[in-house]
Amino acid sequence: MTETSRKFLQDAGKKAFDADHRKTIKFNIARYDEQVEDGKKQFCDLDLAKTRAAHLKYKVINDLENYLIEFESKFTKRGGKVVWAQDASEAVKEILRIVEQNQAGKVVKSKSMTTEEININEALESNDVNTIETDLGEYIVQLAGEKPYHIVTPAMHKTKEEIAELFYNLFDLDKNSSPEEITSYVREKLRNEFITADIGITGSNFLIADTGSVALTENEGNGLLSISFPRIHIVVAGIEKLIPSITDLELFWPLLASYGTGQHVTVYNSIISGPKKEKETDGPEKMYVILLNNKRTELLKKEKQRIALSCIRCGACLNVCPVYRNIGGHTYNTTYTGPIGSVISPYLEGMSNYKHLSFASSLCGACTEVCPVKIPLHMLLLQNRHDSVKEGF
């Protein structure tokens, strides 16, 4: 047994018997479940929408090289720069190079699991660059010195009382501050950070091949502010984030909103196709897209498991998983958690250290049933188990 798997079992045991933790997660997921049922009502034929989305994503995965070339060609024609990063260290190196070249002292970030994957916050802070998360949930876990608990709702594990106490300890807010009061305080505090930041770093919900654009969808407006005020915009995106056409957003944006947050569509939806032009007043002067491999091509080689790269990061599989609901997000000790994380993490972070995640499932199939792009997650977990044994791990 590896040290990683031993720690997983120890942490899982602690969380499984933590009644307060289970109560908090049960409460938050129950609210999510109610909203998702409402969000799904917008589809006349939900199964058809999921089938279309699955087809489009798998079409890209099976012709990824050509779609990447198309995206790069269109994006660079509009003045953007594409950087290819083979792994996390290359991505970090390129970001630090951009920071140094532009003498940047402050970076604002919108929520991005890909930047979590490369640990960019730690790298920037170690190079004396003030780095501020601007999504409220990400800001809370950053202040608490923690990693995101969930890929959509990073602070799902915290109660409103715990958050109020955190802001009391750090900023001397009233110990009984309401969520509205805390949100108002953070809004005012972050406004100045946006205005004075040198660089904005975001992820990308979708990369659009036929227009060479980056599509962002969010609820707080922090992503839009992160690309509007700073002089430089850096996008960090996995190579699998592509969709064929801008017209496909009419399917993917509502589908992601329904399964991610239970909305018909999120509040802010932005399409960015490069730095601002000569007569434009808004937007960055320079824009970079860092296309991250980081062993995704290893997963692409697996004929049966490559479909996992179709994931649109809605988090729905985490919310229905009985294992995740009991042991929580931090127990996995990986960037991507829950069923999708258990499928892809052994390939992104090493089968020898993370094969145990493929066994952290009841194989109930709830994750497969809920997936909006029809990834057969429980079958992929079973395939991972087979491969780990076959390869001698």
C-alpha positions as CSV (number, residue, x, y, z in Angstrom):
1,M,0.0,0.0,0.0
2,T,1.4,3.4,-1.0
3,E,1.5,6.4,1.4
4,T,-1.1,8.1,-0.8
5,S,-3.6,5.3,-0.5
6,R,-2.9,4.9,3.2
7,K,-3.6,8.6,3.8
8,F,-6.8,8.3,1.7
9,L,-8.1,5.5,3.9
10,Q,-7.3,7.3,7.1
11,D,-8.9,10.6,5.9
12,A,-11.9,8.8,4.5
13,G,-12.5,7.1,7.9
14,K,-12.4,10.4,9.7
15,K,-14.7,12.1,7.4
16,A,-17.2,9.2,7.2
17,F,-17.7,9.5,11.0
18,D,-17.8,13.3,11.0
19,A,-21.5,13.9,11.5
20,D,-21.2,17.7,11.2
21,H,-19.5,17.4,7.9
22,R,-22.1,15.0,6.5
23,K,-24.9,17.3,7.7
24,T,-23.3,20.3,5.9
25,I,-22.8,18.5,2.7
26,K,-26.3,16.9,2.8
27,F,-27.8,20.3,3.3
28,N,-25.9,21.9,0.4
29,I,-26.4,19.1,-2.0
30,A,-30.2,18.9,-1.2
31,R,-30.5,22.6,-2.3
32,Y,-28.5,21.8,-5.4
33,D,-30.8,18.8,-6.2
34,E,-33.9,21.0,-6.1
35,Q,-32.4,23.6,-8.4
36,V,-31.2,21.1,-10.9
37,E,-34.6,19.6,-11.3
38,D,-35.9,23.1,-12.2
39,G,-33.0,23.7,-14.6
40,K,-33.6,20.6,-16.5
41,K,-37.2,21.6,-17.3
42,Q,-36.0,24.0,-20.0
43,F,-35.2,21.0,-22.3
44,C,-38.0,19.7,-24.5
45,D,-36.0,16.5,-24.9
46,L,-33.2,16.3,-22.3
47,D,-31.9,12.9,-23.5
48,L,-31.5,14.2,-27.0
49,A,-29.7,17.3,-25.8
50,K,-27.3,15.1,-23.8
51,T,-26.8,12.8,-26.8
52,R,-26.0,15.8,-29.0
53,A,-23.5,17.1,-26.5
54,A,-21.9,13.7,-26.1
55,H,-21.5,13.3,-29.8
56,L,-19.9,16.8,-30.3
57,K,-17.4,16.3,-27.5
58,Y,-16.4,12.8,-28.5
59,K,-16.1,14.1,-32.1
60,V,-13.5,16.6,-30.9
61,I,-11.7,14.1,-28.8
62,N,-11.3,11.7,-31.7
63,D,-10.0,14.5,-34.0
64,L,-8.3,16.6,-31.3
65,E,-5.1,17.5,-33.3
66,N,-7.0,19.1,-36.1
67,Y,-9.4,21.1,-33.8
68,L,-6.4,22.4,-31.8
69,I,-4.7,23.5,-35.0
70,E,-7.9,25.3,-36.2
71,F,-8.3,27.0,-32.8
72,E,-4.6,28.2,-32.8
73,S,-4.9,29.5,-36.4
74,K,-8.0,31.5,-35.7
75,F,-6.9,32.9,-32.3
76,T,-3.5,34.0,-33.5
77,K,-5.0,35.8,-36.5
78,R,-6.8,38.1,-34.0
79,G,-3.6,38.9,-32.2
80,G,-3.6,36.3,-29.5
81,K,-0.7,34.1,-28.6
82,V,-0.9,30.4,-28.0
83,V,1.6,28.6,-25.7
84,W,1.8,24.8,-25.7
85,A,2.6,23.4,-22.3
86,Q,3.5,19.7,-22.2
87,D,3.2,19.6,-18.4
88,A,2.5,21.7,-15.3
89,S,6.1,22.9,-14.9
90,E,6.1,24.2,-18.5
91,A,2.8,26.1,-18.0
92,V,4.1,27.6,-14.7
93,K,7.4,28.6,-16.4
94,E,5.6,30.4,-19.2
95,I,3.3,32.3,-16.8
96,L,6.2,33.4,-14.7
97,R,8.0,34.5,-17.9
98,I,5.0,36.6,-18.9
99,V,4.8,38.1,-15.4
100,E,8.5,39.0,-15.4
101,Q,8.5,40.5,-18.9
102,N,5.6,42.7,-17.9
103,Q,6.9,43.5,-14.4
104,A,3.6,42.4,-13.0
105,G,3.1,42.6,-9.2
106,K,-0.5,41.7,-8.8
107,V,-2.6,39.0,-10.4
108,V,-6.4,38.4,-10.1
109,K,-7.8,35.0,-10.8
110,S,-11.2,33.7,-11.6
111,K,-12.2,30.1,-10.7
112,S,-10.2,27.6,-12.6
113,M,-9.5,23.9,-11.8
114,T,-6.8,23.9,-14.5
115,T,-4.8,26.5,-12.6
116,E,-5.3,24.4,-9.5
117,E,-3.9,21.5,-11.4
118,I,-0.6,23.4,-12.1
119,N,-0.5,25.0,-8.6
120,I,0.0,28.4,-10.1
121,N,-1.0,30.3,-6.9
122,E,1.9,28.9,-5.0
123,A,4.4,29.6,-7.8
124,L,3.3,33.2,-8.1
125,E,3.3,33.9,-4.4
126,S,6.8,32.3,-4.1
127,N,7.9,34.9,-6.7
128,D,6.4,37.8,-4.7
129,V,3.4,38.2,-7.0
130,N,0.3,39.1,-5.1
131,T,-2.3,36.6,-6.2
132,I,-6.0,37.0,-5.4
133,E,-8.8,34.6,-6.1
134,T,-11.9,36.6,-7.0
135,D,-14.7,33.9,-7.1
136,L,-16.3,34.1,-3.7
137,G,-16.0,30.4,-2.9
138,E,-12.4,30.3,-4.1
139,Y,-11.6,33.5,-2.1
140,I,-13.0,31.9,1.0
141,V,-10.9,28.7,0.7
142,Q,-7.8,30.8,-0.2
143,L,-8.3,32.9,3.0
144,A,-8.7,29.6,4.9
145,G,-5.5,28.2,3.4
146,E,-7.3,25.3,1.8
147,K,-7.8,23.7,-1.6
148,P,-11.2,23.8,-3.3
149,Y,-13.6,21.1,-1.9
150,H,-15.7,20.8,-5.1
151,I,-15.0,21.7,-8.7
152,V,-18.1,24.0,-8.9
153,T,-18.7,25.1,-5.3
154,P,-15.2,25.3,-3.7
155,A,-16.5,26.1,-0.2
156,M,-19.4,23.7,-0.1
157,H,-18.0,22.1,3.1
158,K,-18.2,25.3,5.1
159,T,-21.2,26.5,7.0
160,K,-22.2,30.2,7.0
161,E,-21.2,30.4,10.7
162,E,-17.7,29.1,9.9
163,I,-17.3,31.6,7.1
164,A,-18.5,34.5,9.3
165,E,-15.9,33.5,11.9
166,L,-13.2,33.4,9.3
167,F,-14.0,37.0,8.2
168,Y,-14.2,38.0,11.8
169,N,-10.7,36.7,12.5
170,L,-9.2,38.1,9.4
171,F,-11.0,41.4,8.8
172,D,-12.8,42.0,12.1
173,L,-16.2,41.8,10.6
174,D,-19.1,41.1,13.0
175,K,-19.0,37.5,14.2
176,N,-22.7,37.1,13.3
177,S,-22.4,38.7,9.8
178,S,-24.9,37.4,7.3
179,P,-24.0,35.9,4.0
180,E,-25.3,39.1,2.3
181,E,-23.1,41.3,4.5
182,I,-20.0,39.2,3.8
183,T,-20.7,39.2,0.1
184,S,-21.1,43.0,0.1
185,Y,-17.8,43.4,2.0
186,V,-15.9,41.1,-0.4
187,R,-17.4,42.9,-3.4
188,E,-16.1,46.2,-2.2
189,K,-12.7,44.8,-1.2
190,L,-12.2,43.0,-4.6
191,R,-13.3,46.0,-6.7
192,N,-10.0,47.8,-6.1
193,E,-8.0,44.6,-6.8
194,F,-9.5,44.3,-10.2
195,I,-8.7,47.9,-11.1
196,T,-5.1,47.7,-9.9
197,A,-4.2,44.2,-11.2
198,D,-1.6,43.8,-13.9
199,I,-2.7,40.4,-15.1
200,G,-6.0,38.5,-15.1
201,I,-5.8,34.7,-15.2
202,T,-8.8,32.6,-16.1
203,G,-9.6,29.1,-17.2
204,S,-11.9,28.4,-20.0
205,N,-15.2,26.5,-20.0
206,F,-15.0,26.0,-23.7
207,L,-12.5,26.7,-26.5
208,I,-14.3,27.4,-29.7
209,A,-12.4,25.9,-32.7
210,D,-14.1,27.6,-35.6
211,T,-13.7,31.2,-34.2
212,G,-10.6,30.8,-32.1
213,S,-12.4,32.0,-29.0
214,V,-12.5,31.4,-25.3
215,A,-16.0,31.0,-23.7
216,L,-16.4,31.7,-20.0
217,T,-19.6,31.2,-18.0
218,E,-20.1,32.4,-14.4
219,N,-22.5,33.9,-11.9
220,E,-20.5,36.6,-10.1
221,G,-19.0,38.7,-12.9
222,N,-15.5,38.3,-11.5
223,G,-14.4,36.5,-14.6
224,L,-15.5,39.3,-16.8
225,L,-13.8,41.9,-14.5
226,S,-10.6,39.7,-14.5
227,I,-10.3,40.1,-18.3
228,S,-11.6,43.7,-18.6
229,F,-9.3,45.7,-16.3
230,P,-5.9,44.1,-16.3
231,R,-3.5,44.9,-19.2
232,I,-2.9,41.2,-19.8
233,H,-5.2,38.2,-19.9
234,I,-3.8,34.6,-19.5
235,V,-6.1,31.7,-20.1
236,V,-5.0,28.3,-18.9
237,A,-7.0,25.5,-20.5
238,G,-6.7,21.7,-21.0
239,I,-6.4,20.6,-24.6
240,E,-9.7,18.8,-24.3
241,K,-11.7,21.9,-23.7
242,L,-12.6,22.4,-27.4
243,I,-16.0,22.4,-29.0
244,P,-16.3,22.5,-32.8
245,S,-18.4,25.7,-33.3
246,I,-19.6,28.9,-31.7
247,T,-23.2,27.7,-32.5
248,D,-22.7,24.8,-30.1
249,L,-22.8,27.1,-27.1
250,E,-26.6,27.3,-27.4
251,L,-26.5,23.6,-26.3
252,F,-23.5,23.5,-24.0
253,W,-24.1,26.7,-21.9
254,P,-27.7,25.7,-20.8
255,L,-26.6,22.1,-20.3
256,L,-23.7,23.2,-18.1
257,A,-25.8,25.7,-16.2
258,S,-28.6,23.1,-15.5
259,Y,-26.3,20.4,-14.2
260,G,-23.7,22.7,-12.6
261,T,-25.9,25.1,-10.6
262,G,-29.5,24.3,-11.6
263,Q,-30.0,27.4,-13.7
264,H,-31.4,27.8,-17.2
265,V,-28.2,29.8,-18.0
266,T,-25.6,31.4,-15.8
267,V,-25.7,35.2,-15.3
268,Y,-22.5,36.2,-17.2
269,N,-21.5,34.5,-20.4
270,S,-18.5,35.9,-22.3
271,I,-16.8,35.1,-25.6
272,I,-13.2,36.4,-25.9
273,S,-11.4,36.2,-29.2
274,G,-8.2,38.0,-28.6
275,P,-6.7,41.3,-27.2
276,K,-8.6,44.5,-27.8
277,K,-8.2,46.2,-31.2
278,E,-6.9,49.7,-31.8
279,K,-10.2,51.5,-31.4
280,E,-11.7,49.3,-28.7
281,T,-11.8,50.6,-25.1
282,D,-12.4,47.3,-23.2
283,G,-10.3,44.2,-22.9
284,P,-6.6,43.3,-22.4
285,E,-3.7,44.7,-24.4
286,K,-2.2,41.2,-24.6
287,M,-3.9,37.8,-24.5
288,Y,-2.3,34.4,-24.1
289,V,-3.9,30.9,-24.2
290,I,-1.8,28.2,-22.5
291,L,-2.9,24.9,-23.9
292,L,-2.1,22.3,-21.2
293,N,-1.4,18.6,-22.0
294,N,-0.2,17.4,-18.6
295,K,-0.7,13.7,-19.5
296,R,-4.0,14.2,-21.2
297,T,-2.6,12.5,-24.3
298,E,-1.8,9.5,-22.1
299,L,-5.5,9.2,-21.4
300,L,-6.2,9.9,-25.1
301,K,-4.3,6.7,-25.9
302,K,-6.7,4.6,-23.9
303,E,-9.4,3.7,-26.3
304,K,-12.0,3.0,-23.7
305,Q,-11.1,5.7,-21.2
306,R,-10.5,8.6,-23.6
307,I,-14.2,9.5,-23.5
308,A,-13.6,10.9,-20.0
309,L,-11.9,13.8,-21.7
310,S,-15.4,14.8,-22.8
311,C,-16.2,16.1,-19.3
312,I,-17.5,19.6,-19.1
313,R,-16.8,20.0,-15.3
314,C,-20.4,20.4,-14.2
315,G,-19.8,18.6,-10.9
316,A,-23.0,16.6,-11.1
317,C,-21.3,13.2,-10.7
318,L,-19.8,14.4,-7.4
319,N,-23.1,15.4,-6.0
320,V,-24.8,12.1,-6.6
321,C,-21.9,9.9,-5.6
322,P,-22.5,8.2,-2.2
323,V,-18.7,7.9,-1.7
324,Y,-18.1,11.6,-2.3
325,R,-21.0,12.6,-0.1
326,N,-19.6,10.7,2.8
327,I,-15.8,11.2,2.6
328,G,-15.8,14.7,1.0
329,G,-13.6,16.4,-1.6
330,H,-10.4,17.0,0.3
331,T,-10.0,13.3,1.1
332,Y,-9.2,12.5,-2.5
333,N,-6.0,14.7,-2.3
334,T,-6.3,15.4,-6.1
335,T,-7.3,18.4,-8.2
336,Y,-10.3,16.5,-9.6
337,T,-12.4,14.5,-7.2
338,G,-15.5,12.3,-7.2
339,P,-16.2,9.8,-9.9
340,I,-14.6,11.9,-12.8
341,G,-11.6,12.5,-10.7
342,S,-11.3,8.8,-9.8
343,V,-11.3,8.0,-13.5
344,I,-8.8,10.6,-14.8
345,S,-6.5,11.2,-11.8
346,P,-4.6,7.9,-12.1
347,Y,-3.6,9.0,-15.6
348,L,-2.9,12.6,-14.9
349,E,-1.1,12.0,-11.6
350,G,0.1,8.5,-11.8
351,M,-1.5,5.1,-11.6
352,S,0.9,3.8,-9.0
353,N,-0.1,6.4,-6.5
354,Y,-3.8,6.9,-7.4
355,K,-5.1,3.5,-8.5
356,H,-7.0,3.3,-5.2
357,L,-9.4,6.0,-6.4
358,S,-10.7,3.6,-9.0
359,F,-11.8,1.4,-6.2
360,A,-13.4,4.2,-4.2
361,S,-16.8,3.6,-5.8
362,S,-19.8,1.4,-5.2
363,L,-20.3,1.2,-9.0
364,C,-23.9,2.1,-8.4
365,G,-24.1,3.9,-11.7
366,A,-25.6,7.2,-10.4
367,C,-22.7,9.1,-11.9
368,T,-23.2,7.7,-15.3
369,E,-27.0,8.3,-15.2
370,V,-26.5,12.0,-14.3
371,C,-23.7,12.9,-16.7
372,P,-24.8,15.5,-19.2
373,V,-22.4,14.3,-21.8
374,K,-23.1,10.6,-21.2
375,I,-19.7,9.5,-19.9
376,P,-20.1,5.9,-18.7
377,L,-18.2,6.7,-15.5
378,H,-18.9,3.6,-13.5
379,M,-17.8,1.4,-16.4
380,L,-14.6,3.5,-16.8
381,L,-13.9,3.0,-13.1
382,L,-14.2,-0.8,-13.6
383,Q,-11.9,-0.5,-16.6
384,N,-9.4,1.4,-14.5
385,R,-9.4,-1.4,-12.0
386,H,-8.8,-3.9,-14.7
387,D,-5.9,-1.9,-16.1
388,S,-4.3,-1.3,-12.7
389,V,-4.2,-5.0,-12.0
390,K,-3.1,-5.9,-15.5
391,E,-0.2,-3.4,-15.3
392,G,0.9,-4.8,-11.9
393,F,0.0,-1.7,-9.7
